[in-house]
Amino acid sequence: MTEPLRVVLADDQTLVRTGFRLILGADGIDVVAEATNGSEAVEAVRRTRPDVVLMDVRMPEMDGLEATRRILTAPRALDSAGTSSGAGGTPSSGEPRVIILTTFDLDRYVYAALSAGASGFLLKDVTPEQLTAAVRTVRAGDALLAPAITRRLVQRFTRRGSDTAALHRDLASLTPRELEVLGLLARGLSNAELAGRLHLAEATVKTHIARILAKLGLRDRVQAVIVAYETGLVSAGEHEAGRQPTEQTGAEAGTGISSRHPRPSR
């Protein structure tokens, strides 16, 4: 029997935690701990080793950004067993994924948290279906945020202050084909679109993306998009020629849910 997905909830608002716990529980997802500030969140992750952390940005004592950094930049420091992380700084399968909770879809803290390794963000008015889909999406290893939304964050916040957790990566390790894939990925193309554009099998595209993430020590596609902009591979405001930007609107833009998931019926 498959073990239930385990979540830590970190938010200083009791009603938010209660509502999310009930929604997750109704879908068979276990909330193994709750935290009212970042310090408690770090301790809860150390104690319970969850699959996913739902992390509020603005909390007392320690905010969600610093807590995310502590959980993800040196995750095995939290592990009393002392298990080492994967090669090149990439996460091992037992490390948690972090979803940032916010009331603003272009909050500068969201960008910094994504740079620090968070796998996406949700607005707090997310629907129950979107919340549970988001948790399952990041647990499966996928990025929650559509590249178009990441691009908006990058355009607004990249290189605007020393408080952002910039991802400095040397792209010299990538092959010409991998650089091409990364550039198109940053412009918002899906795997299927990449395959069509490059005349490759979709499985081959997935292999290229996996190699890019491994070589650059990145957790997911969200960080890959950020790296493409911060290294200058893609310029802010640049879109693929002849292709309209794929900005999401309505419910999808409000939650950051990947376009792979259908929008819940109203």
DACOR-V362405 format. One record per helix or strand of 3 or more residues. SS is the DSSP state (H for helix, E for strand). FROM is the first residue (numbers start at 0). LEN is the number of residues. If there is no record, write none. Layout:
BEGIN
SS FROM LEN
SS FROM LEN
END
This chain:
BEGIN
E 5 5
H 13 13
E 29 6
H 37 11
E 51 5
H 63 10
H 74 4
H 86 3
E 96 6
H 107 9
E 119 4
H 127 12
H 146 11
H 170 3
H 175 11
H 190 8
H 201 15
H 220 10
H 249 6
END
